[in-house]
Amino acid sequence: MTERHVYLTTAEVADYLRLKERKVYDLVSQGQIPCSRITGKLLFPRQQIDLWVLSHLEGDQAQRFSLPLVVAGSQDPLLEWAIRESSSDLAMLCQGSGDGVRRLLDGKAMLAGIHLLDPISQRYNEPGALGLSGMRDLLIVHWATRRQGLLLPIDNPLKIAGLSDLQKANIRVAHRQPDAGAARLLSCLLSQAGIDSSTLNWAPHASLSEDDLALSVRQGEADVGLGVEAAAHRQQLGFVPLCEEPFDLIMQRRSYFEPPIQRLLAFTHQSRFAERAAQLGGYNLAETGKIVHNA
């Protein structure tokens, strides 16, 4: 058994955990240990086995408490659909990435979806920049890479081609609440383009979700706004791509092994998931499910 093996066999995982093979089979039959069955053979992802061991150690040493089965943070069309279709039993309370971080820290959510760009490092979802560096059991799982851009009416009557056009006095710009990931991204993009945000003609009220912003454009309350391509397609809007960004899921390490989250993540391996992502548009699923941070 060598470190370069990403997957372990039943015999290897038994040796790794100092268990008998019969006990490993019992854990598999009870659904208590992460594994995959490929052509009838059981394989155990080494990274997930390590997480599983840590989660049990933490469970023995820390006070156990139940978290609400709530997904907070930023609204994502693909995540929203997958939560329903996977029968995960998770409920959604999406009021922006910043709100999701706070709810996770306060124990008011099991999971949060985030896409927060640090304007200094220009990196996304950095624990230190999010105030999460003190969370010793923080786990960040990559959900998807998404295309962000300008949402506008399908016929584009104002001929908006890019950020510079937002400076025109007759263009009303939809916007998100200040701690939303889209608001932070738009602020960074405007700064990079040399555009003073105070000179723009902002819509009078903030949109609290991707759908709210898309609807404000579709209903004529605003002429343009920043959002994901999937939201544009869902509301039959035009789309001008600007950049791609990672959308990640943050949680406590123990939560990763809770049945609702395992059902959600297992669903991402089904062909229906990839098909839906293609239909929505603007998603890259190459690293979906990858653990990008393990405190």
QUICORPE-V365113 format. One record per residue. N is the residue number from 1. PSI is psi as a letter, one per 20 degrees, with the letter a starting at -180 (NA if undefined). NEAR is the number of other C-alpha atoms within 10 Angstrom. Layout:
n=(N N)
psi=(PSI PSI)
near=(NEAR NEAR)
This chain:
n=(1 2 3 4 5 6 7 8 9 10 11 12 13 14 15 16 17 18 19 20 21 22 23 24 25 26 27 28 29 30 31 32 33 34 35 36 37 38 39 40 41 42 43 44 45 46 47 48 49 50 51 52 53 54 55 56 57 58 59 60 61 62 63 64 65 66 67 68 69 70 71 72 73 74 75 76 77 78 79 80 81 82 83 84 85 86 87 88 89 90 91 92 93 94 95 96 97 98 99 100 101 102 103 104 105 106 107 108 109 110 111 112 113 114 115 116 117 118 119 120 121 122 123 124 125 126 127 128 129 130 131 132 133 134 135 136 137 138 139 140 141 142 143 144 145 146 147 148 149 150 151 152 153 154 155 156 157 158 159 160 161 162 163 164 165 166 167 168 169 170 171 172 173 174 175 176 177 178 179 180 181 182 183 184 185 186 187 188 189 190 191 192 193 194 195 196 197 198 199 200 201 202 203 204 205 206 207 208 209 210 211 212 213 214 215 216 217 218 219 220 221 222 223 224 225 226 227 228 229 230 231 232 233 234 235 236 237 238 239 240 241 242 243 244 245 246 247 248 249 250 251 252 253 254 255 256 257 258 259 260 261 262 263 264 265 266 267 268 269 270 271 272 273 274 275 276 277 278 279 280 281 282 283 284 285 286 287 288 289 290 291 292 293 294 295)
psi=(p q h i o h q q r g g g h g g h j l r q h h h g h g h g h i k i p p r q o o l i p p q o p g g h g g g g g g h h g h h h i q p p q p q q m p o a b q p p g g g g g h g g h i l i j q q p m o k q g g h g g g h g h j k j q h q p p q m o p o h g i k q q l p g g h i k j h i o i k p p p p p g r p q p q a p p r q h i m h j l p i a h h i i i p h j p p o q r r q h j q h h g g g g g g g g g h i k p o h i i q n q q h q q p i r g g g g g h h g h j j h r h q r p a q h h h g h h j l r r p o q h r q q p p r p q r q h h h h j q g g h h g g h h h i i q h h g h g g g h g g q j q o j h k p i p o i p o NA)
near=(11 7 7 7 10 12 19 20 17 19 15 16 21 17 14 14 12 9 12 13 15 12 11 18 15 12 13 15 10 9 11 14 17 18 19 13 9 8 6 7 9 15 19 19 16 20 13 18 19 12 18 19 14 15 19 14 12 15 13 10 9 9 7 9 8 8 13 13 18 20 28 29 30 31 24 22 18 21 22 14 13 21 21 14 14 20 12 18 16 19 16 20 17 21 20 28 24 22 18 27 23 18 20 22 15 9 14 16 24 27 28 28 27 29 25 28 22 18 15 8 9 12 13 20 23 18 17 11 16 16 12 18 13 10 14 11 17 18 21 26 21 21 27 24 19 22 20 25 24 24 30 29 23 14 9 15 9 14 10 20 13 12 17 12 12 23 17 13 10 11 18 21 23 25 27 25 17 14 15 25 25 27 20 18 23 21 17 18 16 15 13 9 11 10 17 11 14 8 11 16 17 19 19 12 12 16 20 18 22 25 20 16 25 28 19 22 23 21 10 12 16 23 25 30 27 27 32 29 24 26 26 31 18 14 16 16 22 19 26 19 18 15 12 15 19 20 22 24 24 27 23 21 21 20 20 22 19 13 14 20 22 15 17 20 20 12 18 18 12 11 9 13 19 16 11 15 20 15 14 17 19 22 24 18 17 11 14 17 18 14 16 12 14 13 14)
